[in-house]
Amino acid sequence: MMPQLLWPAGHEWALASEIDGDSTIVAGSAELVAAILADPRLEAFPVGPEDALTEGSDLVNGS
């Protein structure tokens, strides 16, 4: 089981996972986001405030 929210005391980054969803959101500095997006072990995509995380919105996996 994964924690739903991680946010260190210094507030440098935050991680949130929807308990019934299939996505995890990581927010942080441009450098952190770039490192996550560049890591070939991760399926990662930049998202913005208008992007959907609902069923059917995954354009890669179709779910």
C-alpha positions, 0 to 999 in steps of 0.5 A, a space after each residue: 500500500 502506498 501513502 496518499 500524500 507525502 510532503 516534507 517539512 521543507 515543502 520542496 516537493 509533494 506527492 499525491 496518489 488517489 486511493 481509487 485512481 491510477 495516477 500519482 502526482 509529483 509537484 516540485 521544482 523544474 529540475 525535479 520534474 525534468 529528472 522524473 520526466 527523463 527517467 526511462 524507468 518511469 511512465 511520467 507526463 507533465 500535467 497542468 491544472 486543466 488536465 483530466 485524471 479521470 477514467 478514459 483520459 489516459 491517452 497512452 494506456 487507454 484506461 
